[in-house]
Amino acid sequence: MFIATCVITLSLEGAFSLKDKRSVVKSILARLPRQFNVAVAEVDHQDVWQTAVIALVTVGNDKGYLHGLLEKAVAWIEDQRPDAPIDSYYIEFR
């Protein structure tokens, strides 16, 4: 069994308050579990307006499949949320 995690840092240049940030982040956090069957949470920089760090987690037996699933989730954010460009991300397994 593998546990795959993906930590994504988003740049929210259009956010001028925590309320602006929260609306973008909540939308992403609501859609990812439905689209990709992953657990998600905002894990860092909660008080910084223009940066968000979210984590995706999934569990399975096929490491390649899990890596591909998380890569697809990252690509989905890039395609569907141009208002939240990805600064960086990394995927790791346990």
KOLGUNU-843254 format. One record per residue: x, y, z of N, C-alpha, C in turn; residue number from 0. Coordinates in steps of 0.001 Angstrom, whole numbers, plus 500000, padded with zeros to 6 digits. Layout:
    n.px    n.py    n.pz   ca.px   ca.py   ca.pz    c.px    c.py    c.pz  num
       X       Y       Z       X       Y       Z       X       Y       Z  NUM
...
// end
This chain:
    n.px    n.py    n.pz   ca.px   ca.py   ca.pz    c.px    c.py    c.pz  num
  500843  498822  500000  500000  500000  500000  500888  501241  500000    0
  500498  502223  499189  501231  503482  499103  500321  504639  499504    1
  500906  505617  500174  500227  506873  500482  500935  507944  499666    2
  500199  508588  498760  500779  509608  497895  500279  510979  498327    3
  501210  511909  498476  500850  513277  498832  501399  514231  497786    4
  500665  515292  497549  501087  516344  496633  500853  517678  497332    5
  501902  518454  497467  501793  519771  498083  501958  520809  496985    6
  500971  521694  496854  500924  522673  495777  500920  524076  496367    7
  501804  524942  495861  501829  526343  496255  501202  527161  495137    8
  500140  527881  495478  499418  528695  494509  499725  530170  494716    9
  499814  530890  493617  500001  532338  493660  498649  532986  493384   10
  498174  533783  494306  496865  534423  494172  497043  535926  494034   11
  497569  536354  492903  497872  537771  492669  496620  538642  492736   12
  495461  538085  492408  494229  538861  492404  493546  538958  493750   13
  494107  538352  494771  493494  538387  496102  494004  539599  496872   14
  493083  540439  497290  493444  541639  498043  492942  541596  499473   15
  492410  540436  499857  491974  540225  501237  491899  538728  501480   16
  491770  538361  502735  491609  536944  503053  490297  536404  502498   17
  489295  537266  502394  488014  536854  501827  488169  536482  500352   18
  488919  537272  499589  489199  536952  498185  489920  535613  498075   19
  490934  535448  498910  491711  534212  498897  490831  533016  499227   20
  490031  533161  500268  489184  532065  500730  488212  531605  499648   21
  487673  532535  498861  486717  532146  497824  487387  531292  496748   22
  488609  531629  496382  489336  530843  495384  489725  529483  495954   23
  490303  529479  497144  490788  528240  497742  489633  527288  498045   24
  488539  527800  498583  487399  526932  498898  486825  526287  497646   25
  486800  527037  496563  486310  526492  495305  487186  525331  494821   26
  488491  525513  494897  489418  524453  494496  489293  523251  495423   27
  489224  523500  496724  489127  522410  497702  487814  521641  497567   28
  486776  522283  497081  485493  521596  496896  485495  520736  495639   29
  486159  521195  494587  486115  520490  493302  487077  519301  493220   30
  488264  519416  493788  489261  518355  493645  488796  516993  494168   31
  488178  516899  495339  487729  515583  495811  486687  514943  494891   32
  485787  515746  494354  484760  515207  493459  485367  514755  492137   33
  486319  515523  491647  486917  515252  490337  487908  514083  490380   34
  488693  513982  491460  489806  513042  491487  489800  512065  492663   35
  488795  512119  493526  488702  511221  494677  489962  511275  495545   36
  490354  512483  495925  491497  512710  496802  491027  513517  498010   37
  491778  513422  499086  491527  514276  500245  492355  515549  500060   38
  491799  516701  500423  492502  517971  500235  492349  518856  501471   39
  493335  519737  501650  493279  520708  502747  494259  521832  502460   40
  493953  523008  502989  494922  524100  502966  495845  523860  504163   41
  497151  523793  503921  498061  523342  504969  499066  524389  505444   42
  499174  525521  504759  500157  526523  505182  499772  527887  504614   43
  500340  528927  505180  500124  530320  504745  498651  530726  504795   44
  497933  530278  505809  496518  530617  505913  496275  532112  506073   45
  497218  532843  506637  497027  534271  506876  497683  535158  505826   46
  498237  534560  504772  498878  535332  503707  497896  535450  502552   47
  497595  536669  502132  496559  536904  501132  496874  536301  499770   48
  498096  536438  499309  498389  536115  497917  499139  534793  497721   49
  499144  533967  498730  499764  532640  498624  498884  531628  499344   50
  498722  530484  498704  497990  529383  499335  498794  528106  499128   51
  498844  527280  500151  499496  525985  500049  498441  524932  500365   52
  498181  524070  499366  497194  523013  499564  497885  521660  499410   53
  497317  520655  500071  497855  519300  499990  496759  518356  499523   54
  497136  517430  498660  496256  516373  498176  496836  515054  498660   55
  495981  514140  499077  496429  512840  499572  495518  511762  498989   56
  496150  510655  498589  495394  509499  498120  496143  508221  498503   57
  495435  507120  498534  496003  505833  498957  495681  504785  497902   58
  496639  503891  497643  496384  502815  496695  497540  501841  496622   59
  497399  500848  495751  498416  499808  495607  499360  500045  494437   60
  498991  500893  493488  499776  501123  492282  500414  502505  492325   61
  501706  502548  492555  502426  503808  492697  502331  504660  491422   62
  502429  504021  490271  502344  504741  489003  500986  505385  488795   63
  499933  504651  489142  498589  505198  489012  498394  506402  489926   64
  498855  506289  491165  498703  507386  492121  499453  508623  491658   65
  500668  508433  491145  501453  509563  490643  500721  510228  489471   66
  500209  509431  488566  499460  509973  487428  498212  510712  487861   67
  497514  510192  488856  496311  510840  489363  496632  512222  489927   68
  497701  512311  490717  498075  513602  491302  498568  514567  490224   69
  499269  514067  489217  499696  514916  488100  498483  515461  487341   70
  497461  514631  487177  496233  515086  486510  495531  516154  487333   71
  495548  516019  488652  494932  517031  489517  495674  518355  489391   72
  496999  518309  489327  497794  519529  489150  497469  520160  487798   73
  497405  519345  486757  497076  519849  485420  495671  520447  485395   74
  494741  519849  486135  493383  520372  486199  493375  521776  486810   75
  494135  521971  487880  494210  523304  488494  494771  524300  487495   76
  495830  523916  486775  496429  524820  485785  495435  525184  484688   77
  494642  524197  484229  493686  524431  483140  492445  525182  483594   78
  491884  524774  484725  490591  525295  485159  490667  526556  486012   79
  491802  526808  486627  491921  527950  487533  493099  528848  487150   80
  492985  529567  486038  494067  530482  485645  494250  531630  486651   81
  493252  531854  487503  493354  532888  488536  494210  532433  489721   82
  494625  531168  489715  495451  530621  490797  496618  529841  490196   83
  497579  530544  489573  498704  529829  488964  499539  529085  490008   84
  500097  527963  489586  500901  527128  490468  502337  527626  490462   85
  502842  528002  491636  504244  528392  491785  505140  527167  491802   86
  504733  526163  492580  505517  524938  492679  504626  523818  493226   87
  505093  522598  493011  504433  521445  493620  505429  520301  493692   88
  505178  519393  494611  505966  518162  494681  505072  517017  495125   89
  505453  515825  494670  504717  514604  494986  505672  513670  495728   90
  505199  513084  496804  506019  512101  497523  505164  510923  497965   91
  505841  509809  498224  505168  508565  498608  505696  508081  499944   92
  504832  507385  500664  505203  506752  501941  504763  505314  501899   93
// end
